[in-house]
């Protein structure tokens, strides 16, 4: 028997209603609430997510990744303007590197997607990565749910773009799109990183700079993909050359996205993937919750600095300190 979700406070009832009505201000406030690290805010955020959960799960979740300089923001804006102009409602969760000084986002994708941010069918939310590995922010999944509840049919997650660790987004979206540059060697670097194995589509961006190089890179990446086992038996990842600057190839790319969704939905793999991701999310929350409880355990907090200093100065091995801290964490509060 499932426990009943806790009731929303009176102030948050209006927030939930505003999110479900598609109000931008309410959606922004809801995302801010789930991103907060304050304990009372986390409890309120959990109640908010429980309230809007029945209204989620109907959007297409698209992850966009690639190395810095590949043109992710320009590509997302070009795709977004194309779709928004056709009447689609889309939300962009743009994850930026965190400032070492303030902890906030230091790039601000709203400034890099100026035209898209002004479109009434688009919502853009830059969020700091907060040092989270995998190119995404810690609360990206929760933000996606809120955007879905607000009625956005396409959720695009644009990752930080920091390299090899940038793979977490593939485990939280329906389709993972990898952007590459039309330069020799890019396909080999992607293969070394292993990220190309996760891609449902590879996009050679900036094809307008050199059409010949773009076509060569497209063919090379396609050859690399033939050496890898496909992630799905129902889908062969295509490699497309586009120009985010001119918009060339963007409509054809969107057609491939639709073909992907149809193929996986017909086989049942689309729904199965969502179920696996939900379970993985649960375990991720359990891991982070256990780490948090460990650090806040009174006995651990009392000895943590001392044992950390002992390990730092070579007076104690890391394994011995870890065993001692784990033993302390098993004591009753």
N, C-alpha and C positions, 0 to 999 in steps of 0.2 A: 504494500500500500504506500503510495507516494505521500509524503508530508505536505500539508497545505503551505503555500508560500506565505511569508509574513506580510501583513498588511502594510500598504504604503502610508507614510505620514501624510497629513492633509496637504502640506506644501508640495510634496512629491507627486501627489495625485494629479495636480495640474501640470506638472512636468511631464508625466507619462502621457497625459491626454494631448499635450502639445506635440510630443514626439510622434504619436500615432496620427495626429492631424497634419504632419509634415512641416511643422513650423521650424524654420532654420534656427531661430534663437533657442528654442527648447532642445533641439538636437545638439547644438553646440554646448549648451549647459549640461546635457546628459553625458556627453563624451568627457567633458571636464570633470564631472562627478566620478565617473568610472576610472579616470586616470589619476585621481587623487590618492595619495598614500596615507591619508588620515584615517584612523580606524573607524570613526563615526561615518565618514564619507563612504568607506568601503561597504559598510552595512546598508547604508541607503542605496548605494549603487546595486547591490545584490537584489534588494527588493524591487528596484526599478527594472532590472533585467528579467526578473521572474514575471513581472507584470506585462512586459512587452513580448515575452518569448513566444506566445501563441501567434503572433503576427510576423514572425520571422521565417526564414528558410525558403523564400520564394524568389530570391534574387540570384543573379549570376555573379560569382565571386572570381575576380580576375587578378592574378598577381603579375606584376611587371618588375623584372630585375635586370641587372646589367652593370658593368663596370662604370665608374665615374667617367663622364665625358661622352658616354654613348648616346646621350640625348633622351633620357627617360622622360623627363618632365615635358619636353617639347613633343615627344611622341604621345604621351598621355593627353596633352592638351589637344593635339590634332585629332586623336581618336574621339575625345570627349566632345569637341565642337561638331564633329561629323555626326555623332549620335544624338547630341542634344538638339541639333538642327532638325533631326528626323522625329523629334518628340519624345525620345528616351530620357528618363530621369536617371542621373548617375551621381554617385558620390565617390570622391577621390580621397583616400587616406594616404597622405604623403608623409613617409617617415624620413626625418632628417637627422643628421648627426647631432649629438647633444653638445652644448657648450660646456667646456670644462669649468667655466666660471659660474654661470647661472643655472646650468642644467637644462636650459630650454633649447628650443630648436634654433639653429644658427643660420639656416639657409632660407626657410620660409617659402614654400612652394606656391603660396598665393601670389607672391610677387613674380614668380617665374611662370605662372599660368594666369596672367592678368585677364586675358579675354575670356577664358573658360570660367573664371571665378565670377564674372559679371553676368553669366548666362543664368536665366531663371530656372533652368532644368538641371543645373549642376550645383553640387555642394563640395567644397574643398576644405579638408582639415589637415593642416600640417601638425605632426606630433614629434616630439624629440624621442630618439631611440632609447635614451637613458642608459646607454651602455649595454643594452640587451643584445646578445649575439643573434645572428641570423637575419639581420637587416630589417627587422620589424620592431615595433614598440611593444612593451609588455602587455598593453591593453588593446592591441589591434583587434583581437577576436571580439571583445565586448563592443568596441566601436562599430564593427561590421554589423552586429545584431541591431544596434540602435539605428543605423542607416537603413537596414532592411525594414525595420518597423516603421520608419518614416516614409516608406513607399518608394525608395530608390531601387530600380530594377537591376542596376549594374553597380557593383562595388569594386572599385579598382584600388589595389594596394600597391603603391609604388615604394620600393624598398630603398634603403640607404645607398647601396651600391658600394660596398667596401671590399668585396672580393670573395674569398673562399668560404667564409662562414655564412654567406648570404643564401641560406637554403631553407630557413624556417618558414618562409612565406608559402613554399610549395605544399606544406602540410596543413595549411588553413584556407586554401582557395580551391575552386573547382578546376581552374585552368591556370597553368603556370607558363608565363611567356618570358623568354630570355632574349634580350636585345644584344646584338653584336655589331661591331664596326666593320666596314668593308676593307679591312687591312689584312694582309697575309699573316698568318700565325695566330689570329684570334681564335680560330676553331680548335687549334691544338691546345691553347691555353684553357679554353672552356672544357676540353676533354680532360686535361690534367686536374682541374678543380673538381670534376665530377658533377658539376652543376648541370651540365648539358643533359645528363641522364634523367634529370627530373623535369625537363622542359616538355610541355605539350605542344609548343610552337616556338620556333626560333625566327627572330626578325632581324634582318640585316638593315639597320637604319642608316640614314644619310646617304642613300643610294644616288641622290642627285649630285653628289660631289664627283663621283666617277662611276658611271653605269657599268663599265667593264669590270672594274674591281669588285663592285657589288655583286655582279653575276658570278664572278669567280669565287668569291667568298661564299655565296649561296650554294654553289655546287660543291665546294669543299666541305661545308658543314653538313650538307645532305649526305655526302659520302661517309662522314664521321658517324652520322646517325645509323647508317646501315650496319656499322660494326657493333652497335649496342642493341641489347634486347629491349624491345619497346615496353614502356611502363604499362600499357594496356593492350590486350589482344584485339581490341576493337578500334584502335586509333593509331595511325602512323603520323608522327609529328611532321608537319610541313615546315619548309624553310622559305620565307618570303622576303623579298627586297622591297623596302618602302622608303619614302622620304617624308619624314614628319614635317619638314619645313614647307614643302609644296603640297603635301597631302596625297601625293601619288602612291597608289597601292593600299591606302587605308580602307576604302570600301571593300576591296577584295579580301583584305585581312579580316574584316568583320564578318564577311560571309563564311570564312573558314572557322571562325569562333562559333557561329551558329551551327555549322556542320558538326563540330566537336560536341556541342551540347546535345544535339539530336542523337548522335551515335552512341554516346555514353548513357543517355537517358533510356534509349530503346533496349540496351543490354542490361539495364539495372545497375550498372557500375557507378553511375552518377550518385544514386541514393546510397549505395554501399560505401562509397568514398566519404560521404558526409557523416555516416554513422561511425566510421573508423576515426575520422577527425574529431568527433565529439568525445569519443573515449580517450583519445590521445590528449585532448584538452583537459579532461578530468585528471589524468595522471600528472600532467604538467602543473596543474593547480595544487595537487596533492604534494608534489615535490617542493614547490615554492612555499606552500603552507607549512610543511614540516621544517624546512630551513628557517622560516621565520620564528616558529615556536621554539626551535632549538636555540636560536640566538637570544630570545627573550626569556629563556628559562633562568630563574634567579641564580641557581648554583653555577650555571654556565657563564652568565654575565659577570659573576664575582671573580671567576678564575681566568676568563678568556684573555684579558690583556696580559696577565702574568705568564700564561703558557705560550701565548703568541710571542712575547719577548724572549722566552727561553728558547723557542725554536729558532727565532731570528738570530740569536747570538750563539747558536750551536750547542746550548746546554742540554737540549732535549731533542730527540728525533721527532719528526712530524708524526710518525705512526704512534709513538708513545703518547704524544699530546692529544692526538685524535681519540685514542682509546680512553684516555682519562676524561676528556670532554663528553664523549658519548656515555660513559658511566655516570657522570654528573647529571646528564640530561634524563637519565632513567629514574633519578630520585624524584620523590613527590614534591610538588611546589610547597 
